Amino acid sequence: MESRIEGFSVIGDLKWHVWDGVVADLWDVSCGDKAEGYYVSPDPRLFVALDVDGDGAFFVEGAKGELRRHDQAFSMAYIPAGVPIRGRVEGLRRIRHLDLHFDAAALTRRFGRSLDHEALRMSRFQFRDDRIAMLAGMIAAECGNDRPLHDLYGEGLLNALFASLFQID
């Protein structure tokens, strides 16, 4: 992933976990007055705001100028592979979030022909989904766990999350 950031400071240590074809990063960052960043990844990713502190928001902007506001817990963005985004903060002191970076080939191995590859190419810069939120919270807890459970636990959570995210029957 290529990123250029300014005005963000990591609080504590980055927590992360690797499962088959998925890297989960659990970030807790303080936000400066004009914190911003540019991000582009060769892999698709899901951003989930877990906690936001302040009266403002984190804004995600796509290459075509689509601007979406993330100002509450469990606001999410799905960014396809190769899609550049800009993020900026207005009025937030802190944001805790989960990033799930995943390999499309690994997703195909998980779901086979049931996976709609067109869905992988569709940006969703702001959405909410209660099921995905619950699963993302459990994945974040597993990343932060000093004694993580068997990898099958995380794999099961990820399978459920991806099935919901991409509406896999």
Phi and psi in degrees as a GROMACS rama.xvg file:
@    title "Ramachandran Plot"
@    xaxis  label "Phi"
@    yaxis  label "Psi"
@TYPE xy
-99.497  129.942  GLU-2
-145.903  145.194  SER-3
-129.994  117.879  ARG-4
-126.788  154.656  ILE-5
-146.182  132.381  GLU-6
89.9411  1.78152  GLY-7
-105.531  140.793  PHE-8
-129.474  128.168  SER-9
-70.7741  132.433  VAL-10
-96.2985  122.317  ILE-11
70.5664  -153.123  GLY-12
-100.71  148.298  ASP-13
-65.2557  131.436  LEU-14
-104.352  138.479  LYS-15
-154.302  163.626  TRP-16
-151.235  144.966  HIS-17
-114.545  127.668  VAL-18
-118.905  179.444  TRP-19
-57.6459  105.429  ASP-20
75.1744  10.4685  GLY-21
-135.194  132.876  VAL-22
-116.016  124.65  VAL-23
-109.183  123.032  ALA-24
-112.382  129.036  ASP-25
-109.883  110.88  LEU-26
-108.371  142.118  TRP-27
-131.012  112.75  ASP-28
-130.087  144.369  VAL-29
-89.9753  149.697  SER-30
-116.972  123.898  CYS-31
-74.6023  173.665  GLY-32
-55.6897  -40.6567  ASP-33
-122.323  43.1123  LYS-34
-64.7524  135.54  ALA-35
-157.242  165.858  GLU-36
-160.02  159.95  GLY-37
-122.494  134.057  TYR-38
-139.556  137.947  TYR-39
-149.314  138.054  VAL-40
-132.827  144.949  SER-41
-72.6031  -10.0969  PRO-42
-117.3  151.236  ASP-43
-66.2788  156.99  PRO-44
-152.263  156.14  ARG-45
-119.318  127.478  LEU-46
-105.084  129.133  PHE-47
-128.903  115.021  VAL-48
-73.5349  119.511  ALA-49
-93.7898  -33.6387  LEU-50
-156.637  132.826  ASP-51
-124.782  135.267  VAL-52
-120.217  113.058  ASP-53
135.305  172.175  GLY-54
-90.7865  -2.02215  ASP-55
-99.5035  -141.876  GLY-56
-157.507  164.437  ALA-57
-102.942  124.498  PHE-58
-104.808  133.968  PHE-59
-112  129.104  VAL-60
-126.419  127.477  GLU-61
-83.0617  173.891  GLY-62
-63.5489  -23.7356  ALA-63
-93.4194  11.3337  LYS-64
87.2366  7.06416  GLY-65
-67.6541  118.836  GLU-66
-112.698  123.824  LEU-67
-127.177  143.315  ARG-68
-102.977  131.797  ARG-69
-119.938  102.739  HIS-70
-127.343  10.0378  ASP-71
-149.129  160.447  GLN-72
-58.2175  142.726  ALA-73
68.9061  21.737  PHE-74
-78.5631  138.936  SER-75
-131.999  160.027  MET-76
-140.699  134.453  ALA-77
-107.875  125.542  TYR-78
-120.084  116.246  ILE-79
-65.7835  164.52  PRO-80
-57.9336  137.411  ALA-81
76.7962  0.497772  GLY-82
-90.0164  116.381  VAL-83
-77.787  143.952  PRO-84
-135.734  156.409  ILE-85
-115.711  140.712  ARG-86
-124.531  142.018  GLY-87
-146.468  154.27  ARG-88
-111.84  138.571  VAL-89
-132.169  116.135  GLU-90
75.4199  14.8437  GLY-91
-104.408  142.623  LEU-92
-94.5965  -30.4887  ARG-93
-155.377  147.944  ARG-94
-142.48  131.63  ILE-95
-111.277  127.848  ARG-96
-148.264  159.037  HIS-97
-109.663  131.341  LEU-98
-113.13  125.867  ASP-99
-110.89  112.054  LEU-100
-101.696  129.937  HIS-101
-140.125  155.936  PHE-102
-92.0343  126.169  ASP-103
-61.9059  -35.3584  ALA-104
-65.1097  -38.9134  ALA-105
-65.8842  -36.8344  ALA-106
-65.2888  -38.4758  LEU-107
-64.8648  -39.3429  THR-108
-61.694  -38.0524  ARG-109
-67.3764  -42.8005  ARG-110
-116.764  -8.27675  PHE-111
58.1669  -138.251  GLY-112
-71.9701  -11.0016  ARG-113
-70.0348  -20.466  SER-114
-78.9753  125.898  LEU-115
-87.4255  106.902  ASP-116
-66.4072  -22.3846  HIS-117
-64.6468  -35.6106  GLU-118
-62.7564  -30.1729  ALA-119
-67.5611  -22.782  LEU-120
-95.4928  -0.474826  ARG-121
-98.4316  116.258  MET-122
-69.028  143.03  SER-123
-137.607  89.8598  ARG-124
-77.0734  -11.2304  PHE-125
-160.46  122.526  GLN-126
-157.888  167.98  PHE-127
-133.505  142.415  ARG-128
-153.869  119.195  ASP-129
-61.8413  -40.6072  ASP-130
-65.7645  -46.2991  ARG-131
-64.012  -38.8825  ILE-132
-59.7301  -45.7285  ALA-133
-62.0428  -45.346  MET-134
-66.8558  -41.5377  LEU-135
-62.0313  -39.7959  ALA-136
-61.9377  -39.1171  GLY-137
-70.3953  -37.1914  MET-138
-65.9886  -42.5596  ILE-139
-61.0978  -42.5317  ALA-140
-61.8569  -38.4962  ALA-141
-67.0032  -37.8185  GLU-142
-63.3975  -37.0209  CYS-143
-85.0593  -5.52311  GLY-144
-76.0885  126.056  ASN-145
-68.3526  -22.5532  ASP-146
-128.147  77.1785  ARG-147
-62.6337  152.566  PRO-148
-76.4924  177.129  LEU-149
-52.4916  146.276  HIS-150
-58.1821  -25.8943  ASP-151
-62.685  -28.6705  LEU-152
-61.6952  -53.2976  TYR-153
-63.1237  -39.5262  GLY-154
-60.6806  -41.3729  GLU-155
-63.4927  -43.1532  GLY-156
-61.5837  -43.4611  LEU-157
-64.8691  -42.5828  LEU-158
-58.8552  -44.5039  ASN-159
-64.3494  -42.7339  ALA-160
-62.6717  -48.3145  LEU-161
-65.758  -38.1814  PHE-162
-60.3904  -39.1505  ALA-163
-74.8181  -44.4851  SER-164
-59.6679  -42.8938  LEU-165
-104.902  12.2821  PHE-166
50.3471  52.7517  GLN-167
-86.9781  121.275  ILE-168
